[in-house]
């Protein structure tokens, strides 16, 4: 997390109601198994490869893909499905839950089979370059699963390396290996399938690539780490990026509803659930982070569908590359916080018309979402553009002047934001009744501040010199000197 924003986090927490979280609950929640890859699967990614999790009862399917895996014509291809068969009867399953938690970047599937509750959790780790699965049941010795690869590539081969307990698939110049670590029970390999019976729990650690030595090296590096250690490293990296930005839209959030029902209710009465718009904003950031290799390279996304593969459909952005102005801006510290190229586009088209911009966003959410909240035809560029447009509404610079809380739509009368970055500033503020209330501002380089405001602002440095009230000039701009990396507090005087 950028250290300059820590005071802003403390400041905003003090202004929130007692016991409130800076965000509403950020989950995609479903009470039925997924059946359709395009509209119901949930995405995981670590920048290098992605997985779509179908999440069933009789079986879990994880569809793997890498951005570089294409056919001779340049079309993206799936690599394979890892299939985890349980033998449970879908008709007998009770209290089924499937969810993607955006704050932990993990997919969870749980249900009750008879008297036994089963739980499976998956996450994709950027620091370790692996996908991790944790399978367990509440009663010891009752975990029974069969694991195998399903691959459509001609000439694929599956083998089990017993000494390392690794199930290996090679096909089309690619290799995927999953290390199996059961606790208790027995493990056997027959007919390209691993069978685990009577276990207490099972840890899966999976990676893929084009070079066998590198794939093995990735798994060797984590072979002594347990699930908790793997998860801690994943969360440390992911949350450092994801929690670099908070957005809260007050006025209601129907986060208690399953996502398909919540989406339908929002589409009928959007004014009753601004928290759904907040969820879609953070989901866009999640998709960008899952597709990004952070600081190592700008982005591994080579099509409008991120790092994932979906069944082909007639979509205008089926396999076209992302615009350069998007790709160039997605990197550590800025990735998924904003997309300046897209965020600035609306300023040129519709300056001073926040309600028109918001209307475009609302129409997208009301008409073009699938149940897994991806924009129709898996157009992830549109999910990312939503992030950029919202950031542009929250704060942007025009002609060297910072506009914050001055271009908010009427549908967002109250809220708060932390972690926005414009070319010259880092921004955090609270607004109420449609106007700026109080905020923190950090300049990236020493120089004068120029802030659009119709009222005088009280400016001070926490713990520093006495505050001063600065009135706007004839052009409605508040100006005062700022030092680099020093955080200033600004308050509305009216």
Secondary structure, 3 states (H helix, E strand, C coil): CCHHHHHHHHHHHHHCCCCCCCCCCCEEEECCCCCCCCCCCEEEECCCEEEEECCCCCEEEEEEEECCCECCCCCECCCEEEEEECCCCCCCEEEEEEEEECCCCEEEEEEEECCEEEEEEEEEECCCCEEEEEEEECCCCCEEEEEEEECCCCCCEEEEECCCCEEEEEECCEEEEEEEEEECCEEEEECCEEEEEEECEEEEEEEEECCHHHHHHHHHHCCCCCHHHHHHHHHHHHHHHHCCCEEEECCCCCCCCCHHHHHHHHHHCHHHCHHHHHHHHHHHHHHHHHHCCHHHCCCCCCCCCCCCCCCCCCCCCCCCCCCHHHHCCCCCCCCCCCCHHHHHHHHHHCCCCHHHHHHHHHHHHHHCECCCCCEHHHCHHHHHHHHHHHHHHHEEEECCEEEECCCCCCCCCCEEEEEEECCCEEEEEEEECCEEEEEEEEECCCEEEEEECCCCEEEECCCCCCCEEECCCCCCEEEEEECECCEEEEEECC
